[in-house]
Amino acid sequence: MRLIQRETFNGLLVPFSGSLLGNTKRNFSMMNLALKERVEQAN
């Protein structure tokens, strides 16, 4: 099984959203890890 996750941010404020985008990346990583653990437990 393969999960491909992508998010594209665009607009005038993106260059000023560094910490917000960093938090978003971290939260996606945490969600992916939780999903991986759940899938592995189901098998």
Residue, then its C-alpha position, 0 to 999 in steps of 0.5 A: m500500500r502506498l500513500i501519496q500526500r501533497e499540499t500546495f500553498n500559493g498566494l501573496l502571504v505564503p512567503f510570510s507563513g513560515s512557522l504556520l507551514g512548518n506546523t502544517k508539515r509536522n502535523f501531516s507527518m504525525m497524521n501519517l505515522a498514526l495512519k501507518e500504525r493503524v494500518e499495521q495493527a489491522n493486518 
